[in-house]
Amino acid sequence: MDQVWITEILKGIGKFFLDPIFYYSIILAVIAGMVRVKRERNDFHIRVLNPLQELSFLFPAGLLIGLLLSIITIASGFTISYSMIAILAIITIVLSLIGNFRLLSPAFTIGLSFILLFLAKQFNWNLPIVSEYPSEKSLSGFIVLLGLLLIIEGIQMNRNGTKRFSPILRNSRRGLTVGANQVKRIWLIPVFCFLPAGPLTAPFEWWPTFDFGTGSYSLILVPFIIGFQQQIQSTLPQLAVKRVGKQVLLLGFLVSAIAAAGMWLPILSIGAIFVALVGRGWISYQHRVRENSTTYYFTPQKNGLMVLAVIPHTPAEKLGLEIGEIIHKCNGYVVHDKDEFYKALQKNRAYCKLEIFNTDGEVRFVQGALFEGDHHELGILTVEAKKNWDGNEAS
């Protein structure tokens, strides 16, 4: 028995690399990095973040969570069919083409997949990619999985969505140059599920919760894509992402509770889908309304230079400068624009002393040595970078 399970686990992992979503997620992440770098160079004449940053977030963050979720799906006996996997892959690709990362929430990918499968089964549609209709229990389990993945989306936004923002320069309604930050994340969550037909049978009488136990099954490792995309201009980006992340997390718990009850009362599964789709759409809509109706946060300041972004691996990062802080003095000189800042830096090319207003408006002092080859302006970007362009790469 143990040997059979080990064999099926290895086969399930092998099937993972046959899924087109695995390769599509890599391509999607690489293209997103290329597009971002092109925009950064257009705005600041410099590449701010590594072009493979999106790819670096794709796997590591999702592997452990996928393992934990796999324990739940295996323990519950959740089954998935090739038709469900095919529909989910198509919906995921279509949504990514329509809305980039914005529509890659499981509320939309799994939610719309469920609706299509449910309608196809109810009206007996002859879809080429649907070789068999999933059972009601499998569809109900699909919604439970949606709720759990929504919880994971909220957790990932709070843990990994608050790092490495990409700065943007744009024109305000009054024609002024203002700053914003964009965050784009895509995670691949590999989850073990049971697939009808195979050598595995239920080892316990109390197993299954779903379909397992009524037949024989094999294991398959299914890649689920979770993504989100936000542009933030009204506040510090980490605060906005955490706020939305908490809302998604609460929605995930609510959908999971309703979906779990739907295992015994199927009509609640439909209710869970409605809550997931409307709730996630409302969260995104509220964020957009808030951003468009609030005054811009990253604007030219009278008392210094506001940090829009910190380039990784530069003196600014080593000094601990953060997004949203205002540099008031450099080497004892008050600075109002990037030209004054650059001149003040030249007063002492080996050492730098800064007087800064942090995001709470409190004064703090930072200082550190500068070395040959360091970024000539510490590695900070401000809204003046495009407004008063003078040939420097960053300010």
KEKE-3310 file (N, C-alpha, C; in steps of 0.2 Angstrom, whole numbers, plus 5000, padded with zeros to 4 digits):
npx = (5004:5010:5020:5012:5006:5017:5022:5011:5011:5023:5020:5009:5016:5024:5014:5011:5020:5016:5005:4999:4997:5007:5018:5013:5011:5025:5029:5020:5024:5037:5035:5028:5038:5047:5039:5037:5050:5052:5043:5048:5061:5056:5050:5060:5072:5080:5082:5073:5069:5074:5072:5067:5059:5045:5045:5053:5044:5035:5036:5043:5035:5023:5025:5026:5014:5006:5009:5003:4990:4988:4988:4975:4966:4969:4966:4953:4948:4946:4941:4946:4942:4948:4941:4937:4950:4954:4945:4947:4960:4958:4949:4958:4968:4961:4956:4968:4973:4963:4962:4975:4985:4975:4963:4966:4962:4956:4943:4938:4944:4941:4928:4921:4924:4917:4904:4903:4905:4894:4883:4885:4882:4869:4862:4866:4876:4886:4902:4918:4929:4925:4924:4918:4905:4908:4904:4891:4896:4910:4910:4905:4915:4925:4921:4924:4937:4940:4937:4947:4958:4956:4958:4972:4976:4973:4982:4995:4995:4997:5009:5019:5015:5019:5031:5045:5040:5035:5039:5030:5028:5016:5003:4994:4976:4977:4987:5000:5016:5015:5018:5016:5014:5016:5010:5012:5009:5011:5007:5011:5002:5004:4994:4989:4977:4964:4961:4949:4949:4962:4974:4972:4962:4950:4957:4951:4935:4928:4933:4927:4925:4921:4920:4928:4931:4920:4925:4940:4956:4968:4983:4985:4995:4990:4992:4988:4984:4987:4984:4987:4985:4989:4987:4994:4991:4987:4991:5004:5011:5012:5003:4990:4990:4990:4978:4968:4972:4968:4954:4952:4956:4946:4935:4938:4937:4923:4918:4923:4916:4903:4904:4908:4896:4888:4891:4882:4870:4867:4863:4869:4882:4880:4877:4889:4898:4892:4894:4908:4912:4905:4909:4924:4925:4919:4928:4939:4934:4931:4944:4949:4940:4943:4956:4955:4948:4954:4967:4983:4997:5011:5019:5028:5037:5037:5046:5057:5063:5053:5053:5050:5054:5065:5080:5085:5100:5108:5116:5105:5096:5104:5106:5094:5083:5066:5050:5040:5046:5054:5067:5075:5087:5104:5120:5120:5114:5099:5088:5078:5075:5081:5093:5099:5100:5110:5121:5123:5127:5139:5147:5153:5160:5164:5156:5140:5127:5110:5095:5080:5062:5051:5038:5028:5030:5040:5057:5072:5088:5101:5116:5130:5144:5151:5155:5167:5159:5147:5129:5127:5118:5113:5103:5089:5072:5062:5048:5052:5060:5056:5050:5059:5069:5086:5096:5101:5101:5093:5085)
npy = (4994:5006:5008:5009:5022:5030:5029:5034:5047:5052:5050:5059:5071:5072:5074:5087:5094:5093:5101:5114:5127:5128:5131:5142:5152:5155:5161:5172:5179:5182:5191:5201:5206:5211:5221:5230:5234:5241:5252:5258:5262:5272:5281:5285:5283:5273:5256:5250:5239:5222:5213:5200:5200:5197:5184:5179:5179:5169:5155:5151:5157:5150:5136:5130:5134:5127:5114:5113:5115:5104:5094:5096:5094:5081:5074:5076:5070:5076:5077:5079:5082:5079:5088:5098:5103:5107:5117:5126:5130:5136:5147:5154:5158:5166:5176:5182:5188:5197:5205:5206:5204:5208:5200:5188:5182:5169:5169:5174:5165:5152:5153:5157:5146:5136:5141:5139:5125:5120:5125:5119:5106:5106:5110:5101:5104:5101:5102:5103:5101:5095:5080:5073:5075:5083:5077:5082:5083:5085:5097:5105:5103:5110:5123:5125:5124:5135:5145:5142:5145:5159:5163:5161:5170:5182:5181:5180:5192:5201:5196:5195:5204:5217:5221:5228:5238:5245:5261:5274:5288:5300:5311:5323:5328:5341:5343:5342:5334:5319:5306:5288:5271:5254:5238:5221:5205:5187:5171:5154:5140:5124:5110:5095:5084:5071:5061:5054:5036:5025:5016:5019:5017:5020:5020:5020:5019:5030:5039:5045:5063:5069:5063:5052:5034:5029:5024:5020:5029:5041:5051:5069:5083:5099:5114:5130:5147:5162:5179:5197:5214:5231:5249:5262:5278:5286:5285:5277:5263:5250:5251:5252:5240:5230:5234:5230:5216:5211:5213:5204:5192:5191:5189:5177:5168:5169:5164:5151:5146:5146:5138:5126:5122:5121:5108:5100:5106:5109:5121:5131:5132:5138:5151:5153:5155:5167:5176:5176:5181:5193:5199:5200:5207:5219:5223:5226:5237:5246:5250:5256:5267:5274:5277:5285:5296:5302:5314:5316:5307:5306:5319:5335:5342:5356:5356:5348:5333:5321:5303:5293:5280:5267:5262:5245:5238:5249:5264:5271:5261:5254:5264:5264:5271:5275:5272:5287:5295:5311:5319:5332:5339:5338:5333:5344:5355:5362:5355:5356:5352:5340:5345:5353:5343:5335:5343:5345:5333:5332:5339:5331:5318:5306:5303:5303:5313:5314:5323:5318:5318:5307:5295:5298:5311:5314:5319:5311:5305:5300:5292:5288:5279:5282:5275:5272:5270:5269:5273:5288:5297:5292:5283:5285:5289:5302:5313:5323:5317:5316:5328:5338:5335:5332:5325:5316:5300:5296:5303)
npz = (5000:5004:4995:4983:4985:4986:4973:4966:4970:4965:4951:4951:4953:4941:4932:4934:4927:4915:4913:4905:4911:4920:4913:4906:4916:4920:4908:4908:4919:4916:4904:4911:4919:4909:4902:4913:4916:4904:4905:4917:4912:4903:4911:4921:4915:4919:4925:4938:4946:4946:4931:4932:4943:4945:4942:4952:4963:4959:4962:4975:4986:4985:4987:5000:5005:4996:4999:5012:5009:5001:5010:5016:5005:5001:5013:5014:5003:4991:4974:4957:4940:4923:4914:4923:4926:4913:4909:4919:4916:4903:4906:4915:4907:4898:4906:4910:4899:4896:4908:4913:4928:4936:4936:4941:4953:4963:4965:4953:4943:4947:4951:4939:4931:4938:4936:4922:4921:4929:4922:4910:4913:4918:4907:4898:4889:4874:4875:4868:4876:4887:4893:4902:4914:4930:4946:4958:4971:4968:4962:4972:4981:4974:4976:4989:4989:4982:4991:5001:4993:4991:5004:5005:4995:5001:5012:5005:4999:5010:5016:5005:4996:5000:4996:4986:4977:4961:4954:4947:4936:4933:4925:4934:4936:4935:4927:4933:4937:4945:4957:4958:4964:4958:4961:4956:4957:4955:4959:4960:4965:4969:4970:4977:4971:4970:4956:4946:4942:4944:4955:4968:4983:4996:5012:5024:5032:5036:5027:5012:5012:5001:4985:4986:4989:4983:4972:4962:4962:4956:4959:4956:4953:4954:4946:4952:4948:4956:4956:4958:4955:4958:4957:4966:4973:4982:4995:5006:4998:5004:5015:5008:5001:5012:5017:5007:5007:5019:5018:5008:5014:5024:5016:5010:5021:5024:5012:5012:5023:5019:5008:5013:5021:5010:5006:5011:5009:4994:4987:4994:4989:4977:4982:4988:4977:4972:4982:4982:4969:4968:4980:4979:4967:4972:4981:4973:4966:4975:4980:4968:4967:4978:4976:4965:4970:4980:4986:4979:4985:4983:4978:4973:4986:4998:5009:5006:4997:4992:4994:4981:4977:4981:4974:4973:4982:4983:4990:4996:5000:5009:5019:5024:5019:5016:5006:5004:5014:5018:5012:5020:5023:5017:5021:5029:5021:5016:5005:4990:4978:4965:4960:4970:4979:4973:4972:4986:4990:4984:4992:5001:4996:5002:5013:5020:5026:5032:5035:5039:5037:5043:5038:5048:5050:5059:5064:5059:5059:5047:5042:5033:5025:5009:4994:4980:4965:4969:4968:4960:4965:4977:4975:4975:4969:4964:4962:4954:4944:4931:4928:4929:4920:4917:4911:4921:4928:4939:4954)
capx = (5000:5014:5023:5007:5005:5023:5022:5006:5013:5028:5016:5006:5021:5026:5008:5011:5024:5012:5000:5001:4997:5014:5023:5010:5013:5032:5029:5016:5029:5043:5033:5026:5044:5049:5034:5038:5056:5052:5040:5053:5066:5053:5049:5066:5079:5084:5079:5072:5069:5076:5067:5064:5056:5039:5046:5055:5039:5030:5037:5045:5030:5017:5026:5024:5006:5003:5009:4998:4983:4987:4986:4968:4963:4970:4963:4946:4946:4943:4942:4945:4942:4952:4937:4938:4957:4954:4940:4950:4966:4956:4947:4963:4972:4957:4956:4975:4973:4958:4964:4982:4985:4969:4957:4968:4960:4952:4936:4936:4946:4937:4921:4918:4925:4912:4898:4903:4904:4887:4878:4885:4879:4862:4859:4869:4880:4891:4908:4923:4934:4922:4923:4913:4903:4910:4898:4889:4901:4916:4908:4904:4922:4928:4920:4927:4944:4940:4937:4953:4963:4955:4962:4979:4977:4974:4989:5000:4995:5000:5016:5023:5013:5021:5038:5047:5035:5038:5037:5027:5026:5010:5001:4987:4971:4979:4993:5006:5019:5015:5021:5012:5017:5012:5012:5010:5011:5008:5010:5009:5000:5003:4989:4987:4970:4962:4959:4946:4953:4968:4975:4971:4956:4949:4960:4947:4928:4926:4935:4928:4921:4918:4918:4933:4928:4915:4929:4947:4958:4976:4984:4988:4997:4987:4994:4983:4987:4984:4988:4984:4988:4986:4991:4992:4994:4984:4994:5009:5008:5011:4996:4985:4990:4988:4971:4965:4974:4964:4947:4951:4956:4940:4930:4940:4934:4916:4916:4924:4911:4897:4905:4908:4889:4886:4892:4876:4865:4870:4861:4874:4887:4879:4878:4896:4900:4889:4898:4915:4912:4903:4914:4930:4924:4918:4935:4943:4930:4932:4950:4949:4936:4947:4962:4953:4944:4959:4972:4989:5002:5018:5019:5033:5036:5040:5051:5062:5062:5049:5056:5045:5056:5072:5083:5089:5107:5111:5117:5099:5094:5109:5105:5087:5078:5059:5046:5036:5050:5056:5074:5075:5094:5109:5126:5119:5111:5092:5087:5071:5075:5086:5099:5101:5102:5116:5126:5124:5130:5146:5151:5157:5159:5165:5151:5133:5122:5104:5090:5074:5055:5048:5031:5024:5032:5045:5063:5077:5095:5104:5122:5134:5150:5150:5161:5167:5155:5140:5125:5129:5113:5111:5098:5082:5068:5057:5043:5056:5064:5054:5047:5064:5074:5092:5100:5103:5096:5088:5086)
capy = (5000:5012:5008:5012:5029:5034:5029:5039:5054:5053:5051:5066:5077:5072:5076:5094:5097:5092:5106:5121:5132:5129:5135:5149:5156:5157:5166:5178:5182:5185:5196:5206:5210:5215:5227:5234:5237:5246:5258:5261:5266:5277:5286:5287:5282:5268:5250:5251:5233:5216:5211:5194:5200:5194:5177:5177:5178:5164:5148:5150:5158:5146:5129:5128:5134:5122:5108:5113:5114:5097:5090:5097:5091:5073:5072:5077:5066:5080:5074:5084:5079:5083:5093:5104:5106:5110:5123:5131:5133:5141:5153:5158:5161:5172:5182:5185:5192:5203:5210:5206:5201:5210:5196:5181:5180:5162:5171:5174:5160:5146:5155:5157:5139:5133:5142:5136:5118:5119:5126:5114:5100:5107:5110:5096:5106:5097:5106:5098:5100:5092:5073:5070:5081:5082:5076:5088:5083:5087:5104:5108:5104:5115:5130:5125:5125:5142:5149:5142:5149:5166:5165:5161:5176:5187:5180:5182:5200:5204:5194:5196:5210:5223:5222:5229:5242:5249:5268:5277:5295:5302:5318:5324:5331:5348:5343:5342:5327:5316:5299:5282:5264:5248:5231:5216:5198:5181:5165:5147:5136:5117:5107:5088:5082:5065:5060:5047:5031:5023:5011:5020:5016:5023:5015:5021:5019:5037:5043:5052:5069:5071:5057:5046:5029:5026:5021:5020:5035:5042:5058:5073:5089:5104:5121:5135:5153:5167:5185:5203:5220:5237:5255:5266:5285:5291:5283:5273:5257:5245:5252:5250:5232:5227:5235:5225:5210:5210:5212:5197:5187:5190:5186:5170:5164:5169:5160:5145:5144:5145:5133:5120:5121:5118:5101:5096:5109:5112:5128:5136:5132:5144:5157:5155:5158:5174:5180:5177:5185:5200:5202:5201:5213:5225:5225:5230:5243:5251:5252:5260:5273:5277:5280:5291:5302:5305:5318:5312:5307:5308:5326:5339:5345:5362:5356:5343:5328:5315:5297:5289:5273:5266:5257:5240:5237:5256:5267:5273:5255:5253:5269:5262:5276:5271:5276:5291:5299:5317:5322:5339:5341:5333:5336:5351:5359:5361:5353:5357:5348:5335:5348:5355:5337:5332:5348:5344:5326:5333:5342:5326:5312:5299:5302:5307:5314:5316:5324:5316:5318:5300:5295:5300:5318:5315:5320:5306:5307:5294:5294:5282:5280:5282:5271:5273:5265:5269:5277:5295:5301:5287:5278:5287:5292:5307:5315:5328:5314:5317:5334:5343:5330:5336:5320:5311:5294:5296:5308)
capz = (5000:5004:4988:4978:4987:4984:4966:4963:4972:4960:4945:4951:4952:4934:4928:4935:4922:4908:4913:4901:4916:4923:4908:4905:4922:4919:4902:4910:4924:4912:4900:4915:4921:4903:4902:4919:4915:4899:4908:4922:4909:4900:4916:4925:4911:4923:4927:4945:4949:4942:4926:4934:4950:4945:4942:4958:4967:4957:4965:4983:4991:4985:4988:5006:5006:4992:5003:5017:5006:4998:5015:5017:4999:5002:5019:5013:4997:4985:4967:4951:4933:4918:4912:4927:4925:4906:4909:4923:4912:4898:4910:4918:4901:4895:4911:4911:4893:4897:4913:4916:4934:4940:4936:4942:4959:4962:4965:4946:4939:4949:4951:4932:4929:4941:4933:4915:4922:4931:4916:4905:4916:4919:4900:4894:4883:4871:4875:4866:4881:4893:4891:4907:4919:4937:4951:4962:4976:4966:4961:4979:4984:4970:4979:4995:4987:4980:4998:5004:4989:4993:5010:5003:4991:5007:5016:5001:4999:5017:5017:4999:4992:5002:4995:4980:4972:4955:4954:4941:4935:4929:4926:4938:4933:4934:4923:4937:4938:4952:4958:4961:4964:4956:4963:4952:4959:4953:4963:4957:4971:4967:4975:4976:4971:4967:4949:4945:4939:4947:4959:4975:4986:5002:5017:5030:5031:5036:5021:5010:5013:4994:4981:4987:4992:4978:4966:4962:4960:4956:4962:4951:4956:4949:4947:4953:4948:4960:4955:4959:4952:4960:4957:4972:4972:4987:5002:5006:4995:5009:5018:5003:4999:5018:5018:5003:5008:5025:5015:5004:5019:5027:5011:5010:5027:5023:5006:5014:5028:5015:5003:5017:5022:5003:5005:5013:5006:4987:4985:4997:4984:4972:4986:4989:4971:4971:4987:4980:4963:4970:4985:4976:4963:4976:4985:4968:4964:4981:4979:4962:4968:4984:4973:4961:4973:4986:4984:4977:4990:4980:4975:4975:4993:5000:5014:5004:4992:4994:4991:4978:4977:4983:4970:4977:4982:4982:4997:4999:5003:5015:5024:5027:5017:5014:5002:5007:5018:5015:5014:5022:5023:5015:5023:5032:5017:5015:4998:4988:4972:4964:4958:4976:4982:4970:4974:4993:4990:4982:4997:5005:4992:5005:5018:5018:5032:5030:5040:5036:5040:5041:5036:5053:5051:5064:5061:5060:5055:5045:5039:5031:5021:5002:4991:4973:4961:4972:4964:4961:4969:4983:4972:4976:4964:4966:4956:4950:4940:4924:4928:4928:4917:4915:4909:4926:4928:4945:4959)
cpx = (5004:5017:5018:5006:5011:5023:5017:5007:5018:5025:5013:5010:5023:5020:5008:5015:5022:5007:5002:5001:5003:5018:5020:5011:5020:5032:5026:5021:5034:5041:5031:5033:5047:5045:5036:5045:5056:5048:5044:5058:5062:5052:5055:5073:5083:5080:5079:5073:5071:5070:5064:5061:5050:5040:5049:5050:5034:5030:5038:5039:5024:5019:5024:5017:5003:5003:5004:4991:4982:4985:4978:4964:4963:4966:4955:4943:4944:4946:4942:4946:4946:4948:4937:4945:4957:4951:4944:4956:4964:4953:4953:4967:4968:4957:4962:4975:4969:4960:4970:4981:4978:4964:4959:4967:4956:4945:4933:4937:4942:4930:4918:4919:4919:4905:4897:4901:4897:4882:4878:4882:4872:4859:4862:4872:4885:4898:4914:4928:4931:4920:4918:4911:4905:4903:4897:4894:4907:4915:4908:4911:4926:4927:4923:4935:4945:4941:4944:4959:4962:4958:4969:4980:4978:4980:4995:5001:4998:5007:5021:5021:5015:5028:5040:5042:5038:5035:5034:5026:5020:5008:4994:4982:4973:4985:5000:5009:5018:5017:5015:5016:5013:5015:5009:5013:5007:5011:5007:5008:4999:4999:4988:4980:4969:4959:4955:4950:4960:4968:4973:4963:4956:4952:4955:4939:4925:4928:4931:4924:4917:4916:4923:4930:4923:4919:4936:4950:4966:4977:4987:4990:4995:4990:4989:4987:4983:4988:4984:4988:4985:4990:4989:4996:4991:4987:5000:5007:5007:5005:4990:4984:4988:4980:4967:4966:4969:4957:4947:4952:4950:4935:4932:4937:4927:4914:4917:4919:4905:4898:4905:4901:4886:4887:4886:4870:4867:4869:4866:4880:4886:4879:4885:4899:4898:4893:4905:4916:4911:4908:4921:4930:4923:4924:4939:4940:4931:4939:4951:4946:4940:4953:4961:4950:4949:4964:4979:4994:5009:5018:5025:5032:5040:5046:5057:5060:5059:5052:5050:5047:5063:5075:5087:5096:5111:5112:5110:5096:5098:5108:5098:5082:5071:5055:5041:5040:5052:5063:5074:5082:5099:5116:5126:5115:5104:5091:5079:5070:5081:5093:5102:5104:5109:5122:5128:5128:5138:5150:5155:5156:5161:5160:5145:5129:5116:5099:5083:5067:5052:5041:5026:5026:5037:5052:5068:5083:5098:5111:5126:5140:5148:5156:5161:5163:5148:5136:5126:5124:5109:5107:5091:5079:5063:5053:5047:5060:5062:5052:5053:5070:5080:5098:5103:5098:5091:5090:5084)
cpy = (5006:5013:5011:5019:5033:5034:5034:5046:5056:5054:5058:5072:5077:5075:5084:5097:5096:5097:5112:5127:5133:5133:5142:5154:5159:5162:5172:5182:5186:5191:5202:5210:5214:5222:5232:5238:5243:5253:5262:5265:5272:5283:5289:5286:5277:5262:5250:5244:5227:5214:5204:5194:5197:5186:5174:5176:5172:5158:5148:5151:5154:5138:5127:5128:5129:5115:5107:5112:5107:5093:5090:5093:5083:5070:5072:5072:5070:5077:5080:5080:5083:5088:5099:5107:5110:5117:5128:5134:5138:5147:5157:5161:5167:5178:5186:5190:5198:5208:5210:5202:5202:5205:5189:5179:5173:5164:5171:5168:5153:5147:5154:5150:5135:5134:5139:5128:5116:5120:5121:5107:5100:5107:5105:5098:5102:5101:5101:5096:5096:5085:5070:5076:5079:5081:5082:5089:5086:5095:5108:5109:5109:5122:5130:5127:5133:5147:5148:5145:5157:5168:5165:5167:5182:5187:5182:5189:5203:5202:5196:5201:5217:5225:5224:5232:5245:5256:5270:5284:5296:5309:5318:5327:5338:5349:5343:5334:5325:5309:5294:5276:5259:5242:5226:5209:5192:5175:5159:5142:5129:5113:5100:5087:5075:5065:5054:5042:5030:5018:5012:5020:5019:5018:5015:5021:5026:5042:5041:5057:5070:5064:5051:5040:5025:5023:5021:5027:5035:5049:5062:5080:5095:5111:5126:5142:5158:5174:5191:5209:5227:5243:5260:5273:5289:5290:5279:5266:5251:5245:5250:5243:5228:5228:5230:5218:5207:5209:5205:5191:5185:5187:5179:5166:5164:5164:5153:5142:5142:5139:5126:5118:5118:5111:5097:5099:5113:5119:5133:5137:5138:5150:5159:5158:5165:5178:5181:5182:5192:5203:5204:5207:5219:5228:5229:5236:5248:5254:5257:5267:5277:5280:5286:5297:5305:5309:5314:5313:5309:5314:5330:5342:5351:5361:5350:5339:5322:5309:5293:5281:5273:5260:5251:5240:5244:5259:5269:5267:5254:5258:5268:5268:5272:5276:5280:5296:5305:5319:5329:5342:5336:5337:5343:5356:5357:5360:5354:5353:5344:5339:5350:5349:5334:5337:5347:5338:5327:5336:5338:5320:5305:5298:5306:5307:5317:5317:5323:5316:5311:5301:5297:5308:5319:5315:5314:5308:5300:5296:5287:5284:5279:5279:5273:5268:5265:5274:5284:5300:5296:5282:5279:5290:5296:5309:5320:5324:5315:5324:5339:5339:5334:5331:5315:5305:5293:5301:5306)
cpz = (5000:4998:4983:4979:4984:4976:4963:4965:4966:4953:4945:4950:4945:4930:4929:4930:4915:4908:4910:4906:4919:4919:4906:4910:4922:4913:4904:4915:4921:4908:4905:4917:4915:4902:4907:4918:4909:4901:4913:4918:4905:4905:4919:4921:4915:4924:4935:4948:4944:4937:4928:4941:4950:4945:4948:4963:4965:4961:4973:4987:4991:4986:4994:5007:5002:4995:5008:5014:5003:5004:5017:5011:5000:5008:5018:5007:4992:4979:4962:4945:4928:4915:4916:4926:4918:4906:4913:4920:4907:4901:4912:4913:4899:4900:4911:4904:4893:4902:4916:4922:4938:4941:4938:4950:4958:4962:4957:4942:4941:4949:4944:4929:4932:4937:4926:4916:4924:4926:4911:4907:4916:4912:4895:4888:4881:4870:4873:4871:4887:4891:4896:4912:4926:4941:4955:4968:4974:4965:4967:4982:4980:4973:4986:4994:4985:4986:5001:5000:4990:4999:5009:4999:4996:5010:5012:5000:5005:5018:5011:4995:4994:5001:4988:4975:4966:4954:4947:4941:4930:4929:4930:4934:4931:4930:4926:4937:4945:4952:4960:4961:4962:4959:4959:4955:4956:4956:4960:4964:4968:4972:4973:4976:4968:4960:4948:4940:4941:4952:4966:4977:4993:5008:5023:5028:5031:5031:5015:5013:5006:4990:4983:4991:4988:4972:4967:4959:4959:4958:4956:4955:4952:4951:4947:4953:4952:4958:4957:4956:4955:4959:4962:4972:4978:4994:5001:5003:4999:5013:5014:5002:5006:5019:5014:5004:5014:5023:5012:5009:5022:5022:5010:5015:5026:5018:5008:5019:5024:5011:5007:5019:5016:5002:5007:5011:4999:4985:4988:4993:4979:4976:4987:4983:4970:4976:4985:4974:4965:4975:4983:4971:4966:4979:4979:4966:4969:4981:4974:4964:4973:4981:4969:4964:4979:4983:4983:4983:4988:4975:4977:4982:4994:5004:5012:4998:4995:4991:4988:4978:4979:4978:4974:4976:4981:4989:5000:5003:5010:5021:5027:5025:5015:5010:5006:5012:5014:5017:5014:5021:5021:5016:5025:5028:5016:5007:4996:4981:4971:4963:4965:4980:4980:4972:4982:4994:4988:4987:5001:5001:4996:5011:5017:5025:5030:5036:5036:5040:5038:5040:5042:5055:5056:5061:5063:5056:5053:5042:5038:5026:5013:4998:4983:4969:4963:4967:4965:4965:4974:4980:4974:4970:4967:4960:4952:4944:4932:4923:4926:4925:4915:4913:4914:4925:4933:4949:4965)
residu = (MET:ASP:GLN:VAL:TRP:ILE:THR:GLU:ILE:LEU:LYS:GLY:ILE:GLY:LYS:PHE:PHE:LEU:ASP:PRO:ILE:PHE:TYR:TYR:SER:ILE:ILE:LEU:ALA:VAL:ILE:ALA:GLY:MET:VAL:ARG:VAL:LYS:ARG:GLU:ARG:ASN:ASP:PHE:HIS:ILE:ARG:VAL:LEU:ASN:PRO:LEU:GLN:GLU:LEU:SER:PHE:LEU:PHE:PRO:ALA:GLY:LEU:LEU:ILE:GLY:LEU:LEU:LEU:SER:ILE:ILE:THR:ILE:ALA:SER:GLY:PHE:THR:ILE:SER:TYR:SER:MET:ILE:ALA:ILE:LEU:ALA:ILE:ILE:THR:ILE:VAL:LEU:SER:LEU:ILE:GLY:ASN:PHE:ARG:LEU:LEU:SER:PRO:ALA:PHE:THR:ILE:GLY:LEU:SER:PHE:ILE:LEU:LEU:PHE:LEU:ALA:LYS:GLN:PHE:ASN:TRP:ASN:LEU:PRO:ILE:VAL:SER:GLU:TYR:PRO:SER:GLU:LYS:SER:LEU:SER:GLY:PHE:ILE:VAL:LEU:LEU:GLY:LEU:LEU:LEU:ILE:ILE:GLU:GLY:ILE:GLN:MET:ASN:ARG:ASN:GLY:THR:LYS:ARG:PHE:SER:PRO:ILE:LEU:ARG:ASN:SER:ARG:ARG:GLY:LEU:THR:VAL:GLY:ALA:ASN:GLN:VAL:LYS:ARG:ILE:TRP:LEU:ILE:PRO:VAL:PHE:CYS:PHE:LEU:PRO:ALA:GLY:PRO:LEU:THR:ALA:PRO:PHE:GLU:TRP:TRP:PRO:THR:PHE:ASP:PHE:GLY:THR:GLY:SER:TYR:SER:LEU:ILE:LEU:VAL:PRO:PHE:ILE:ILE:GLY:PHE:GLN:GLN:GLN:ILE:GLN:SER:THR:LEU:PRO:GLN:LEU:ALA:VAL:LYS:ARG:VAL:GLY:LYS:GLN:VAL:LEU:LEU:LEU:GLY:PHE:LEU:VAL:SER:ALA:ILE:ALA:ALA:ALA:GLY:MET:TRP:LEU:PRO:ILE:LEU:SER:ILE:GLY:ALA:ILE:PHE:VAL:ALA:LEU:VAL:GLY:ARG:GLY:TRP:ILE:SER:TYR:GLN:HIS:ARG:VAL:ARG:GLU:ASN:SER:THR:THR:TYR:TYR:PHE:THR:PRO:GLN:LYS:ASN:GLY:LEU:MET:VAL:LEU:ALA:VAL:ILE:PRO:HIS:THR:PRO:ALA:GLU:LYS:LEU:GLY:LEU:GLU:ILE:GLY:GLU:ILE:ILE:HIS:LYS:CYS:ASN:GLY:TYR:VAL:VAL:HIS:ASP:LYS:ASP:GLU:PHE:TYR:LYS:ALA:LEU:GLN:LYS:ASN:ARG:ALA:TYR:CYS:LYS:LEU:GLU:ILE:PHE:ASN:THR:ASP:GLY:GLU:VAL:ARG:PHE:VAL:GLN:GLY:ALA:LEU:PHE:GLU:GLY:ASP:HIS:HIS:GLU:LEU:GLY:ILE:LEU:THR:VAL:GLU:ALA:LYS:LYS:ASN:TRP:ASP:GLY:ASN:GLU:ALA:SER)
# end
